Structures are given as C-alpha cells and as structure tokens.
Amino acid sequence: MALVLTATTLTLTSCGMGGQTPSGSGATGDRSIVVDEPFAPAANWALETDDSFVLSKAGCLETLVKYQTGGAIKPMLATSWNQTGPTTWDFTLRQGVTFQDGTPLDAKAVTGALKHALAAKTPAPGFSPETIAGVTAVDGSTVRITTPAPDALLPYRLAAPNTGILAPKAYTGSSTDPQGTCTGPFRITKEIPQQAIQLKRNPKYWNGPVKLASAEVRFIADGAKRATQIQTGEAQIARKLSVPSVQDLKGNNSVEVLTEQLPRTTELVLNNKKAPFDNEKVRQAFQAAIDTKAITNAVYQGAGQQAVGPFGPKEPWTPGGAAPVQADPAKAKALLSAAGVEPESIKVSLIAYNEGSGFSDLAAIIQQELKAIGVKASIRTGDYASVEPDLLSGDFDAALLSRNHLGDMPDPLGYLTADYTCKGSYNLSHYCDPRTDALIKKAASAKDPEARYADYAKVAAELQSRAVDVFLVHETESVAVASGLKGFAVHPYYTLTANLSLGTK
C-alpha cells in the first residue's frame, strides 16, 4: 500500500553528475536522475553475490525470466519455457536482442553466463550445482537446463538477479565487468568505486525507447544523508528510509513517500551449534525474554509488524493461526532453570552490523531485556562485510539480521534451502535437522502451489516453536521519490526502468 504524503511538481537542481544534463532541465527525453541506494557493490560485480541486485536495480542486468510483484513471473530475455522431461526444461530466447557491446544474445552466450554462475566458488543459493545439474545449448535460440531431481520451481530460479546474463567478454578470469555487457535499458559509463555508478540510456534496448537520458546511482550508507538529498533535490529516488527520516519528509511539497510491505523479516540469529544455543530451552528462553511488540513500537515506530515466525501474517505460506510470542521474563527464567543453566553464566556477544536499519537501537533494547533475566550481552558493531566471515564460519553467538525470504528466488524455497537445510549456503543459524531437509525437498517437487505452501508453513511453524532464531519484526520499506517522477514502483529487483520519466517544470 502506498502512503502519499505530498504530490506537487518539483523544480529540481543539478545532480552534479559531471557533464550530464541537469535534472529538471531540457526536454523530457534529455532528463537525468539520481538514485540513492544504501548498499554499495562489495564483490567486484560477482553475480552470485548481492552485487547482482545492484546491477538489476540500476537497469543494467536482465534475466531470462522477470519477477512481478506479488509472486508472478513473466518472460524477459526468454519468451517461453517448457518442461520437456521430469528433470529438463527448455527456454526459448527472445530474438533480436543484443548486448550493449553489440554482440547477439544467443544460446551460446546464455549457456556460458549460466555456467559461469554455477562455477562460482560460492554459487548463489537458488542457482548452484546442488539445484542445477547442467546447462546446454539445444540450438541457437534454445537453452536446456537439467536439474538433479524434479523441480517445479526452476523458472522462478531464473528470475533472480544472480542468474543475470552478461555478454561473454564480461567474464575474464576471476572478475566480472558489467560495463557494456548488459542487455538492460541503461549502460554503465563510469564507476566510482564504493561511491557511485553513472549510466546512460541504451539506444538499442530491445523493449522499446528508454525515456530517461541518463542516471546516477549513489551508494550512501547514511540513511539521514539519503533523506537530505531527496529533500534538497540532489536525488530523485532515495531507498530504505528510516522512520525518523520519513517523519522529517512530512509536509515537504516536493516529495512523495511510498511505503510497501516487504517479504523481509528482522531476526536475532542464534548459533544453534554453539553453547548455550545448542540447547532448545535456552533459545526459547531468549525468545520469551524479547518483547517484539515493544521493539516494533520503539525502534520501527509502527513501520513494521510484530513477527510471527519468518513469514508475514498475510503471506500464503504463513502457518494458520500463528501468533507472535508474547514477552514473559518469568517464563524465560523458568526455561533457563529447566535447561539447567544459570542466567549469570551466559555471556553473549551480539553482532549488530552498521547497515542494518535501527540495529544499534535494537541491539541496545535486546541487551537490556536480556539483562532483566540475568543474562549479560555485549554488542559488537562493524560493517556487514567485516562480520560475515564469522557468521558463515559459526564463530559468533548471536547476530541481528534483516533477511528477504524472496531474495534468492521469488518463492520461499530458495530462502528455506539456503538458511535452514543442513548444507544450506547461508545457514547462519547452523541449524541441521533431517526432517526439515526432507520437508523442504518435498516442497521443491510439488507442482501444486497449495501443497507447496502447506509444506513451507510446516517448516515455518517448526522454526518458530523451536526458537531456531528469534523472529522480531516483519519489515516495510519506505522510498522517497521526487513528485515529478513517473513510472516508478517499489520492487525488490528493479528501480531504473525504461518507462521511468521526470516531469517538466
């Protein structure tokens, strides 16, 4: 649901993009915009990482299949797909598409790109050798993908930005170069490492004319600065604004704020393989000690919902009748006693990475709530990149995490497989239960969505009841846009699109 604060025309100032036409001047087709993003590329554009999402949102990288808000998929670089056998799918490529360097999009190029994704040292969870057995070119316009077992959700995997297609010359050695090798409506002309990328329209875009002449994507971790830039007209889109920033924008006649419910939950990840969290009763004690209602009100100020497991209350795979765990310090103490653990013996280090919205306040509240039951918690901060190695290796106690369960693919299967199977590539909880593995595997082969969703609900209920992690808040995202901007919609994969335009003065 969109919350429109104001909607009047904005006279925009120059974006300072060095040689590009200033926003708000010139003919409509000559206009430029600035987009402020919170996360910079961190892996030299390796598509198996979140860098692929940066490229997709920048209007450069495209995939065979397009993800529609609400869970539907439709053709993108592939015009159709067909399951030709229990474990084989054929994708027919769109004709007449060229990469930005002029080379044709054909089965050889697509096969090479997808094989490169599979060969990554740490492949993306939704598209890895565990889920894909092979990729071959049937002919010049048909790509065949084989899976180890029947996979009803293969087309969904091909919608994730991690499976984006770049021209062959993009893959040189261990690096990936997206400049001139995308198929999207915008091409990268300059990169300022960790600060910005500059883009111009792709004049030969396969899906019609691109309305904006150029754009700049700035990587600004400071949410207050992103809000300031949208207020002053330095930026025309500012993503992931904090609640205080949204409040500051009220009454600004030049800005419109869009707020959308996200498939994203903030959670307290507990290291299940390390004491004391290898004891289920201890995990449940932490779950009972933490007041998710108070956290939602204090930290998120209503811009979110009290968590009920990993999935939001209105999603089709959420367990029926699920209710948030109510804070109960007495119950928490009783659970610790039943576990044979003295509260004073527990000393927990809590990681709160800097990029997490409100994480510093959230960590401080949790620290106090644990103190109320006799548990001492210290807080460790740092950029996510600096703490991720410890999270992946299991060298930590607990950590705050904001996790999108439709990020690996537009279906919870990718998230559940990565985060909660024994060999999951992003199993930060280090949780392993063969019964959970079997249930997730069963869901993967289910062609009937209702049956699949029922299995997801069973897994979600198990994660909540066993307190594998403490699920805190179901998030919303607030995006501020210049009121003269047209054709924009909040989407987890796409920001800069061919239809985006900036109104005249």
C-alpha positions as CSV (number, residue, x, y, z in Angstrom):
1,M,0.0,0.0,0.0
2,A,1.4,3.4,-0.9
3,L,1.3,6.3,1.5
4,V,1.3,9.5,-0.4
5,L,2.5,12.4,1.7
6,T,2.6,15.1,-1.0
7,A,2.3,15.2,-4.7
8,T,3.2,18.5,-6.3
9,T,5.7,19.4,-9.0
10,L,9.3,19.9,-8.0
11,T,11.8,22.2,-9.6
12,L,14.9,20.1,-9.4
13,T,18.5,21.2,-9.0
14,S,21.6,19.8,-10.8
15,C,22.7,16.4,-9.6
16,G,26.3,17.2,-10.2
17,M,27.0,14.2,-12.5
18,G,29.7,15.9,-14.4
19,G,28.6,16.6,-18.0
20,Q,25.2,15.0,-17.8
21,T,22.1,17.1,-18.3
22,P,20.9,18.5,-15.0
23,S,17.7,17.0,-13.7
24,G,14.6,19.2,-14.3
25,S,16.0,21.0,-17.3
26,G,15.9,20.4,-21.0
27,A,13.4,18.3,-23.0
28,T,11.7,15.4,-21.2
29,G,13.9,12.9,-23.1
30,D,17.1,14.6,-22.0
31,R,16.5,14.3,-18.3
32,S,18.7,12.6,-15.7
33,I,18.0,11.4,-12.2
34,V,20.0,10.3,-9.1
35,V,19.1,7.2,-7.1
36,D,20.4,6.9,-3.6
37,E,21.0,3.3,-2.5
38,P,22.1,2.1,0.9
39,F,24.4,-0.7,-0.2
40,A,27.5,-0.5,-2.5
41,P,28.7,-3.4,-4.5
42,A,31.2,-5.4,-2.4
43,A,32.3,-8.3,-4.6
44,N,33.7,-6.8,-7.8
45,W,30.3,-7.4,-9.5
46,A,30.3,-11.1,-8.9
47,L,26.7,-12.1,-9.9
48,E,26.5,-14.8,-7.3
49,T,26.5,-12.1,-4.6
50,D,24.2,-9.2,-3.8
51,D,26.1,-7.1,-6.4
52,S,23.8,-8.6,-9.0
53,F,20.9,-6.9,-7.2
54,V,22.7,-3.6,-7.6
55,L,23.1,-4.1,-11.3
56,S,19.5,-5.2,-11.7
57,K,18.2,-2.2,-9.8
58,A,20.4,0.0,-11.9
59,G,18.6,-1.1,-15.1
60,C,21.7,-2.8,-16.5
61,L,21.4,-6.5,-15.7
62,E,18.5,-8.7,-17.0
63,T,17.5,-12.3,-16.5
64,L,15.6,-14.9,-18.6
65,V,12.5,-14.5,-16.5
66,K,11.0,-11.4,-14.9
67,Y,9.6,-11.3,-11.4
68,Q,6.3,-9.5,-10.9
69,T,5.4,-8.0,-7.6
70,G,3.0,-10.5,-5.9
71,G,4.9,-13.6,-6.9
72,A,4.0,-14.0,-10.6
73,I,6.7,-14.4,-13.3
74,K,6.7,-13.5,-17.0
75,P,9.1,-13.6,-20.0
76,M,12.1,-11.3,-20.1
77,L,15.1,-12.4,-22.1
78,A,13.3,-15.8,-22.7
79,T,10.0,-15.6,-24.4
80,S,8.8,-19.0,-23.1
81,W,9.8,-22.1,-21.2
82,N,8.6,-25.7,-21.2
83,Q,9.2,-28.7,-19.0
84,T,10.3,-31.3,-21.6
85,G,11.0,-34.1,-19.1
86,P,10.9,-34.8,-15.3
87,T,14.2,-33.0,-14.9
88,T,14.6,-30.9,-18.0
89,W,13.4,-27.5,-19.0
90,D,13.8,-25.7,-22.4
91,F,13.9,-21.9,-22.5
92,T,13.3,-20.2,-25.8
93,L,15.3,-17.0,-26.2
94,R,14.0,-13.6,-27.4
95,Q,15.1,-12.9,-30.9
96,G,16.9,-9.7,-31.9
97,V,18.4,-8.9,-28.5
98,T,21.9,-7.7,-28.4
99,F,24.3,-7.0,-25.6
100,Q,25.3,-3.4,-25.1
101,D,28.6,-4.2,-26.9
102,G,26.7,-5.2,-30.0
103,T,27.2,-9.0,-29.7
104,P,24.0,-11.1,-30.1
105,L,22.1,-12.7,-27.2
106,D,22.1,-16.4,-28.3
107,A,22.1,-19.8,-26.7
108,K,25.9,-20.0,-26.6
109,A,26.2,-16.7,-24.7
110,V,23.4,-17.5,-22.3
111,T,24.8,-21.0,-21.6
112,G,28.2,-19.5,-20.9
113,A,26.8,-17.0,-18.5
114,L,24.8,-19.6,-16.5
115,K,27.7,-22.0,-16.4
116,H,29.8,-19.2,-15.1
117,A,27.3,-18.7,-12.3
118,L,27.4,-22.4,-11.4
119,A,31.2,-22.4,-11.4
120,A,31.5,-19.7,-8.8
121,K,33.4,-20.5,-5.6
122,T,30.2,-19.9,-3.6
123,P,27.3,-20.1,-6.0
124,A,24.0,-18.3,-5.3
125,P,21.7,-20.5,-3.2
126,G,18.9,-20.5,-5.8
127,F,21.2,-21.5,-8.7
128,S,24.0,-23.8,-7.7
129,P,25.3,-27.3,-8.5
130,E,23.0,-28.6,-5.8
131,T,19.9,-27.4,-7.7
132,I,21.2,-27.4,-11.3
133,A,22.8,-30.5,-13.0
134,G,23.6,-28.9,-16.3
135,V,23.1,-26.2,-18.9
136,T,23.4,-26.8,-22.6
137,A,22.5,-25.1,-25.9
138,V,20.0,-27.1,-27.9
139,D,20.2,-24.8,-30.9
140,G,20.9,-21.1,-31.4
141,S,17.9,-19.9,-29.6
142,T,17.1,-22.7,-27.1
143,V,18.8,-23.4,-23.7
144,R,18.2,-26.6,-21.9
145,I,18.5,-26.7,-18.1
146,T,18.7,-30.0,-16.3
147,T,18.0,-30.5,-12.5
148,P,19.2,-33.3,-10.2
149,A,15.6,-34.0,-9.3
150,P,12.2,-32.8,-10.4
151,D,12.0,-29.1,-9.8
152,A,8.6,-27.4,-10.4
153,L,10.2,-24.0,-9.5
154,L,13.0,-23.9,-12.0
155,P,11.6,-20.9,-13.9
156,Y,11.4,-18.9,-10.6
157,R,15.1,-19.6,-10.1
158,L,15.8,-17.9,-13.5
159,A,14.2,-14.7,-12.3
160,A,16.7,-14.0,-9.5
161,P,19.3,-11.3,-10.4
162,N,22.0,-13.9,-9.6
163,T,21.1,-15.6,-12.9
164,G,21.5,-12.4,-14.9
165,I,23.0,-12.7,-18.4
166,L,26.1,-10.7,-19.4
167,A,28.0,-10.8,-22.7
168,P,30.8,-13.3,-23.0
169,K,33.5,-10.7,-22.6
170,A,32.2,-9.8,-19.1
171,Y,33.8,-12.9,-17.7
172,T,37.5,-12.5,-17.6
173,G,39.5,-14.5,-15.1
174,S,38.1,-14.0,-11.6
175,S,36.4,-10.7,-12.3
176,T,33.1,-9.6,-13.9
177,D,32.8,-6.5,-15.9
178,P,29.3,-5.2,-16.5
179,Q,30.4,-2.1,-18.5
180,G,29.0,-2.5,-22.0
181,T,28.0,-6.2,-21.4
182,C,24.4,-5.9,-20.1
183,T,21.1,-6.0,-22.1
184,G,19.1,-3.6,-20.0
185,P,17.8,-0.1,-20.6
186,F,20.8,1.6,-19.0
187,R,24.5,1.1,-19.6
188,I,27.3,1.9,-17.2
189,T,29.6,4.6,-18.4
190,K,31.7,5.2,-15.3
191,E,32.2,3.6,-11.9
192,I,33.5,5.5,-8.8
193,P,34.3,2.5,-6.5
194,Q,32.2,2.3,-3.4
195,Q,30.6,5.7,-4.3
196,A,28.6,5.7,-7.5
197,I,28.0,4.4,-10.9
198,Q,26.9,6.6,-13.8
199,L,24.7,5.4,-16.6
200,K,23.3,6.4,-20.0
201,R,20.3,5.1,-21.8
202,N,20.8,2.1,-24.1
203,P,19.7,3.4,-27.5
204,K,19.2,-0.1,-28.9
205,Y,17.2,-1.5,-26.0
206,W,15.1,-4.5,-27.1
207,N,12.0,-3.5,-25.2
208,G,11.5,0.0,-26.7
209,P,12.7,3.6,-26.2
210,V,14.2,4.5,-22.8
211,K,12.7,7.7,-21.5
212,L,15.5,9.0,-19.3
213,A,18.7,10.1,-20.9
214,S,20.9,9.1,-18.0
215,A,21.1,8.3,-14.3
216,E,23.5,8.1,-11.4
217,V,23.3,5.5,-8.6
218,R,24.9,6.7,-5.4
219,F,25.8,4.3,-2.6
220,I,25.1,6.1,0.7
221,A,25.1,4.1,3.9
222,D,23.9,7.0,6.0
223,G,20.1,7.0,5.9
224,A,19.8,10.6,7.1
225,K,22.0,11.7,4.2
226,R,19.8,9.9,1.7
227,A,16.8,11.7,3.1
228,T,18.6,15.0,3.0
229,Q,19.5,14.5,-0.7
230,I,15.9,13.8,-1.7
231,Q,14.7,16.9,0.3
232,T,17.2,19.2,-1.4
233,G,16.6,17.8,-4.9
234,E,20.1,16.3,-5.2
235,A,18.4,12.9,-5.6
236,Q,15.1,11.9,-7.1
237,I,14.8,8.4,-5.5
238,A,16.0,7.5,-2.0
239,R,15.6,3.9,-0.9
240,K,15.2,2.3,2.5
241,L,14.5,5.4,4.6
242,S,14.3,5.2,8.4
243,V,11.1,6.0,10.2
244,P,12.5,9.3,11.6
245,S,13.5,10.3,8.0
246,V,10.0,9.6,6.8
247,Q,8.6,11.8,9.6
248,D,11.0,14.6,8.5
249,L,9.7,14.5,5.0
250,K,6.1,15.1,6.0
251,G,4.9,18.4,4.7
252,N,7.6,18.6,2.0
253,N,5.6,19.5,-1.1
254,S,8.3,18.2,-3.4
255,V,8.5,14.6,-2.2
256,E,6.2,11.6,-2.3
257,V,6.8,8.7,0.1
258,L,5.8,5.1,-0.9
259,T,5.6,2.5,1.8
260,E,5.4,-1.2,0.9
261,Q,5.2,-4.3,3.0
262,L,8.3,-6.3,2.3
263,P,9.0,-10.1,2.2
264,R,11.6,-9.3,4.8
265,T,12.0,-10.1,8.5
266,T,14.5,-8.8,11.0
267,E,15.6,-11.6,13.3
268,L,18.0,-12.4,16.0
269,V,20.1,-15.2,14.6
270,L,21.2,-17.8,17.2
271,N,24.2,-20.0,16.6
272,N,22.5,-23.4,17.1
273,K,25.8,-25.4,17.1
274,K,27.4,-23.4,19.9
275,A,26.6,-23.3,23.6
276,P,24.3,-22.1,25.1
277,F,22.1,-22.1,21.9
278,D,22.6,-25.7,21.2
279,N,20.0,-26.1,23.9
280,E,16.5,-25.6,22.6
281,K,15.2,-24.4,26.0
282,V,17.8,-21.7,26.2
283,R,16.8,-20.5,22.7
284,Q,13.1,-20.5,23.8
285,A,14.1,-18.5,26.9
286,F,15.7,-15.8,24.7
287,Q,12.5,-15.8,22.6
288,A,10.4,-15.3,25.7
289,A,12.6,-12.6,27.1
290,I,12.5,-10.3,24.0
291,D,9.5,-8.1,23.7
292,T,8.8,-7.9,19.9
293,K,5.8,-5.7,20.4
294,A,7.8,-3.1,22.3
295,I,10.6,-3.3,19.7
296,T,8.2,-2.8,16.8
297,N,6.8,0.3,18.5
298,A,10.0,1.8,19.8
299,V,12.5,1.1,17.0
300,Y,10.3,0.9,14.0
301,Q,7.6,3.3,15.3
302,G,4.8,1.3,13.6
303,A,6.6,0.9,10.3
304,G,6.6,-2.9,10.6
305,Q,4.6,-5.7,12.2
306,Q,5.4,-7.8,15.2
307,A,6.9,-11.0,13.8
308,V,5.1,-14.4,13.7
309,G,7.9,-16.6,12.5
310,P,9.9,-15.9,9.3
311,F,6.8,-15.0,7.2
312,G,4.4,-12.1,7.4
313,P,0.8,-12.7,8.5
314,K,-0.8,-12.2,5.1
315,E,1.6,-14.4,3.1
316,P,0.1,-17.6,1.6
317,W,2.8,-19.8,3.3
318,T,2.4,-18.5,6.8
319,P,1.0,-21.1,9.3
320,G,-2.7,-20.6,10.0
321,G,-3.5,-19.1,13.4
322,A,0.1,-18.2,14.1
323,A,0.5,-15.5,16.7
324,P,3.6,-13.6,18.0
325,V,5.3,-14.8,21.1
326,Q,4.4,-12.5,24.0
327,A,7.2,-11.3,26.2
328,D,7.3,-13.2,29.5
329,P,10.5,-12.7,31.6
330,A,9.3,-15.1,34.3
331,K,8.8,-17.8,31.6
332,A,12.3,-17.1,30.3
333,K,13.8,-17.6,33.7
334,A,11.9,-20.8,34.1
335,L,13.1,-22.1,30.8
336,L,16.7,-21.4,31.7
337,S,16.2,-23.2,35.0
338,A,14.7,-26.2,33.2
339,A,17.7,-26.2,30.9
340,G,19.9,-26.4,34.0
341,V,21.6,-23.1,33.1
342,E,22.3,-20.2,35.4
343,P,21.5,-16.9,33.7
344,E,24.6,-15.3,35.1
345,S,26.7,-18.0,33.4
346,I,25.6,-16.8,29.9
347,K,27.7,-14.2,28.3
348,V,26.6,-13.4,24.8
349,S,28.2,-11.3,22.1
350,L,25.6,-9.7,19.9
351,I,26.6,-8.6,16.4
352,A,24.7,-5.6,15.0
353,Y,26.1,-4.6,11.6
354,N,26.1,-0.9,10.7
355,E,24.0,-1.1,7.6
356,G,21.0,-2.6,9.4
357,S,18.3,-0.1,9.8
358,G,17.9,0.8,13.5
359,F,20.2,-2.1,14.5
360,S,22.1,0.0,17.1
361,D,18.9,0.9,18.9
362,L,17.5,-2.7,18.5
363,A,20.7,-4.2,20.0
364,A,20.6,-1.9,23.0
365,I,17.0,-2.8,23.7
366,I,17.7,-6.5,23.5
367,Q,20.7,-6.1,25.7
368,Q,18.5,-4.5,28.4
369,E,15.8,-7.2,28.0
370,L,18.4,-10.0,28.5
371,K,19.8,-8.1,31.5
372,A,16.3,-8.3,33.1
373,I,16.6,-12.1,33.1
374,G,20.2,-12.1,34.4
375,V,21.9,-12.6,31.0
376,K,24.9,-10.4,30.1
377,A,25.1,-9.4,26.4
378,S,27.8,-7.3,24.8
379,I,27.4,-5.6,21.5
380,R,29.7,-5.9,18.5
381,T,29.4,-3.5,15.6
382,G,31.0,-3.2,12.2
383,D,30.2,-3.2,8.5
384,Y,28.4,-6.3,7.3
385,A,31.4,-7.3,5.1
386,S,33.6,-7.4,8.2
387,V,31.3,-9.7,10.2
388,E,30.1,-12.0,7.5
389,P,33.1,-14.4,7.7
390,D,32.4,-15.1,11.4
391,L,28.7,-15.6,10.7
392,L,29.3,-18.1,7.9
393,S,32.0,-20.0,9.9
394,G,30.0,-20.1,13.1
395,D,32.4,-18.0,15.1
396,F,29.8,-16.0,16.8
397,D,27.0,-16.2,19.4
398,A,24.1,-14.2,18.1
399,A,23.5,-11.6,15.4
400,L,20.8,-9.3,14.1
401,L,19.9,-9.9,10.5
402,S,17.5,-8.4,8.1
403,R,16.6,-11.2,5.6
404,N,14.5,-11.1,2.5
405,H,12.8,-14.5,2.0
406,L,12.1,-13.9,-1.7
407,G,15.6,-12.6,-2.4
408,D,17.2,-15.9,-3.6
409,M,14.2,-16.5,-5.9
410,P,10.6,-15.3,-5.9
411,D,9.4,-18.2,-3.8
412,P,10.4,-19.1,-0.2
413,L,12.1,-22.3,-1.4
414,G,15.4,-20.6,-2.0
415,Y,15.4,-18.9,1.4
416,L,14.5,-22.0,3.3
417,T,17.0,-24.1,1.5
418,A,19.8,-21.6,2.0
419,D,19.1,-20.7,5.6
420,Y,17.6,-23.9,7.2
421,T,18.9,-27.0,5.5
422,C,21.9,-28.9,6.8
423,K,24.1,-27.9,3.8
424,G,22.5,-24.5,3.2
425,S,24.9,-22.0,1.8
426,Y,23.6,-19.2,4.1
427,N,22.7,-21.3,7.2
428,L,23.9,-18.7,9.7
429,S,21.9,-20.4,12.4
430,H,24.0,-23.6,11.8
431,Y,20.7,-25.5,12.3
432,C,20.5,-29.0,10.9
433,D,17.5,-31.3,11.1
434,P,17.0,-34.1,8.6
435,R,13.2,-33.8,9.0
436,T,13.3,-30.2,7.9
437,D,15.6,-31.1,5.0
438,A,13.1,-33.7,3.8
439,L,10.1,-31.4,4.1
440,I,11.9,-28.6,2.1
441,K,12.9,-31.2,-0.6
442,K,9.3,-32.4,-0.8
443,A,8.1,-28.9,-1.3
444,A,10.6,-28.4,-4.2
445,S,9.0,-31.1,-6.2
446,A,5.4,-30.1,-5.6
447,K,3.7,-28.7,-8.8
448,D,0.6,-27.7,-6.8
449,P,1.3,-24.3,-5.1
450,E,-1.2,-25.0,-2.3
451,A,0.7,-28.2,-1.4
452,R,4.0,-26.4,-1.6
453,Y,2.8,-23.6,0.6
454,A,1.5,-26.0,3.2
455,D,4.9,-27.5,3.5
456,Y,6.5,-24.1,3.9
457,A,4.0,-23.4,6.7
458,K,5.0,-26.5,8.5
459,V,8.7,-25.5,8.3
460,A,7.9,-22.0,9.5
461,A,6.0,-23.3,12.5
462,E,8.8,-25.6,13.4
463,L,11.4,-22.8,13.3
464,Q,9.2,-20.6,15.5
465,S,8.2,-23.3,18.1
466,R,11.8,-24.5,18.4
467,A,13.1,-20.9,18.5
468,V,15.8,-21.7,15.9
469,D,16.0,-17.9,15.6
470,V,14.1,-15.2,17.3
471,F,12.0,-13.5,14.6
472,L,11.4,-9.9,15.6
473,V,9.8,-7.6,13.0
474,H,8.2,-8.0,9.6
475,E,9.6,-5.0,7.7
476,T,8.2,-2.4,5.4
477,E,10.3,-0.3,3.0
478,S,9.8,3.5,2.6
479,V,11.1,5.0,-0.6
480,A,11.0,8.8,-1.2
481,V,10.7,10.0,-4.8
482,A,10.6,13.4,-6.4
483,S,6.9,14.2,-7.1
484,G,7.6,14.8,-10.8
485,L,8.9,11.2,-11.3
486,K,6.6,9.0,-13.3
487,G,6.6,5.2,-13.9
488,F,8.2,4.2,-10.6
489,A,7.1,1.4,-8.3
490,V,8.8,-0.1,-5.3
491,H,10.2,-3.5,-6.3
492,P,13.0,-5.7,-4.8
493,Y,14.7,-6.3,-8.1
494,Y,14.1,-3.2,-10.4
495,T,14.4,0.5,-9.8
496,L,15.7,2.1,-13.1
497,T,13.4,1.0,-15.9
498,A,12.8,2.1,-19.5
499,N,9.4,3.6,-18.5
500,L,10.8,5.9,-15.8
501,S,10.5,9.6,-16.6
502,L,10.8,13.0,-14.9
503,G,8.0,15.6,-15.5
504,T,8.7,19.0,-16.9
505,K,8.8,22.2,-14.8
